[in-house]
Amino acid sequence: MINKKKSQEILASAIGLFIEKGYQNTKIIDIAEAAGVGKGTVYEYFTGKEELLLMVLENVVSKDFERVDTLIMEKDNCYQQLLAYLNTHMGLMQKYGRNLPDLAQQLLNPANKLSSEIIHIIHGIMDHQYGVLWNILDRGAKSGEIGCSNVSLAASAVMGAINYFITLKSQCGSLPKDAEFSWAKEAASWTEKDLMDFLMDGLTNKS
């Protein structure tokens, strides 16, 4: 009989390790130990690592990203919707680990030799993120809240800025004390609001 709780525990361990160590470097025995079960137990529920990844992407990651839509639509304007998008993704990073922003690129590495089905799902998640941002910015442009003549370019730029912001914030606490990155000390004090204010104001001197 399938134990749903145990199956979920194995999935949770798998995604944590895929993000922390990378898909290629994670072995079934690692997942089993993290879930507190034997290696054979993992195979009772899943045929192997690729099926685990497929289930993780379909039943965990995809659904979490889809929930972003609901949270965003509860907000009234472009600024609040972008802030909700960023806050939600910061929350996902806290849930899954600081390497989450790099997960898609890790998995798309040809060395992983993933099935076309999994690659299709990964592309779908990335496309969904872009689509959410495109809709926010398109509504903002039409309402006059932002000046934007190229929504596609803007969505790509904002998506890149948000992903990089999340990556920087996630690394601030793990940098060696002697790290000489010019942004290291400053980035630790940056807030989500700081980024949103910058994105909305742009680089133009309006004085």
N, C-alpha and C positions, 0 to 999 in steps of 0.2 A: 504494500500500500504506500502511495506517495505521501510523504510528510511535507506539506506545503511550507511550514515554518523552516524546516531544515533546508529545503530547496532555496528559499529566500536568503537564508544565512550563507549558503554557498555562493549565490549570486552576488550578495553584498561583499563578500570576501574577494570574489573575482574582480569586481569593478575597482575596489580599493587597490588591489595589486596591479591591475592593468594600468591604472593611472600613476601609481607610485613607481613601479619598476619598469613599466612598458610591457606591451603584449608579448613581444618576443622573449623577454627575459623572465616572464612568469611561467612557472611550471605547475602542473596539476597538483603535485605534492605540496607546493607553496599554498595553493588555494585551500587544499584539504586541511593543512595545519592551521591556517588563519581562521577557518570555519569550525575548527575543533572536531573534525571528523577524519576518518581514514580515507586514504586515496581511493580505495575500492568503493566507498560510499559515494564519492563524487561521480564515479562512472555508473552508479545505479540510477542517477538522476540525469546525467548528461553524457553524450557520446564522446565528448572531448572538449578541448579548450576553445575551438572555433564555435561550437554550439553554445558554450557559455557566453562567449562574446556576443553572439547573435541575440541571445536572450536578454543580456544586459542592455544592449542597444535598443531592442524592440520594447522591452517591458519596464525598463528603468529610466535610462537617459532620455529617450524620445518623449516619454510621458512627462518627465520633469520640464523639458523645454517647451512642450505644448502648453503647460500650465501658465507659462509666461503671458500668453495671449489674454487669458482671463484677467490677470492682475493688471495688465496694461490698459485694457478697455474700461477698467473701473476709474481711470484717471481722466481728468477733464481736458488737458491740453498737451501739446507737444513736449514741453519741458518736463511735466510730471510723468508723461509716458516714457520718455527716455530715461529719466531717473529710476522709474520702476523697473525698466529693462535692466539697467546696470545693477540695481540693488538685488534683483532676482538672481542675476548671474554671479554676483559676489556671494550670495547665499549658497548657490550650487557649488562654488569653489570650496566653501567651508564644509559642505556636506561630503564632497567627494575627494577633496585634496587640492593642493595648490597647483598641481600639474594639469588640472582639468582643461585650461585653455589650450594646451598643447596636444590634447588627446587625439583630436582628429588628424593632425599632421603626423603624429606617431603611428597611428593605425594605417594611414595611407602610404606609409613607407613600403615600397615594392618588396622589401626583404620579408615582410610578414606573409606575403602570398595569400592574401585573404580572398574569399570567394566573391564573385560579382554581386551576390545578394547582400553581403555585409558592406561592401563598398557603396552600393546603391543606398543603403540606409544611412551611412555616414554622410554621403553627399546630400541626402534629404534633410538631415539635421542642420547641416551648414546652410542649405538653401532656405530652410525655415527661418533661421536666425536672420538671414539677409532680408527675407520677405517681411518679417515683423518690423524691422527697422525701416524698410522702404515704405511700408504703410504709415508708420508714424510720421516720417518726414514728408510724405506726400500729403497727408492730412494737414500737417503744419504749414506747408507751402500754400495749399489751397485756402487755408483760413487766414493767411497773411501773418502768421506768428513768426515764420522764418522766411528769409529771402533765399530761394533755392531754385535755380533754373535747370539743374541736372540732378534729379532725385537719385538715380542709380549710382552716380559717382559719390554723392553725399552719403548714401547708405553704406557703400563700401568703405569710405573714409571713417565714418563713425564706428562701424563694426570693428575696423582695425584699431582705432583709438581705444575703444572700450576693452577689447581683448588684451591690448598691450598694457593698459592701466591695471587690469586685473592681475596680469602676470607680474608687473612691478610690485604691486601691493603684496602679492603672495610671497615674493622673494625678500622683502624688507627684513623680516624677522629671522631669516636663515642665512644672511650674508655673514662671512667671516668678519671679525672685528677690524681687521686691517684692510678690508675691501676699499678700493680707491675709486669707486664709481661716483661720479660727480652728483648723481641724482639720489644716491642711497639715503642720505640723511633727510633730504627734503621730501622724498616720496613717502616716507613713513607718516608724514603729517598731512598728506593730501587726502581729501575726502571725496566722496562720490559727488557731492554738491559742487566742489571745486571744478571737477571735470565737466559737469553739466553746464556750469556757468561759462566755462571757456568755450565749450562747443556751441552754445547759443550765442555768445558774444562774437566769436571768431577772432581773427587777427587784425581786423581793420581798426584803425584809430578813428573813433567816431566824434572826437572832440573838435 
